[in-house]
C-alpha cells in the first residue's frame, strides 16, 4: 500500500512540475505586456513566486527520491529544502487573496 501511495504522490508531483513550467512560461509571456498598476504587478510577482517555489519543491522531491540512502547529509538538506519551499508556496497562495482584499479595500 505504501508503494502505491508513493507512486501516486510521485506522479502528481511530476505532473505539477510540468504544470509549473507551463505556468511560468505563460507568466513570462505576460511579462512582455505592461501591467496596469502596482497591484497587477504585485499579483503577477506573487504568481511567479508561487510557481517557482513549487517547482523547487518538485525538483527537490525528485532528487531526494533518486539520491542514495547512505548520503544522509544530502537527504537532510533536500528535506529542509522541500519543507521550506512547501511553506513558502503556501504563504504565497495565502498572500494572493489577502492582496486582492487589501487592494479592493483601498479602492473603496
Residue pairs with C-beta under 8 A, 6 or more apart in sequence:
10 65
13 57
13 58
13 61
13 62
14 58
14 62
16 54
16 58
17 55
17 58
17 59
17 62
20 51
20 52
20 54
20 55
20 58
21 55
23 47
23 51
24 48
24 51
24 52
24 55
27 44
27 47
27 48
27 51
30 44
31 44
35 41
35 44
39 99
39 103
42 99
43 96
43 99
43 100
46 92
46 95
46 96
46 99
47 96
49 88
49 92
50 89
50 92
50 93
50 96
53 85
53 88
53 89
53 92
54 85
54 89
56 81
56 85
57 82
57 85
57 86
57 89
60 78
60 81
60 82
60 85
61 78
61 82
63 78
64 75
64 78
64 79
64 82
67 74
67 75
67 78
69 75
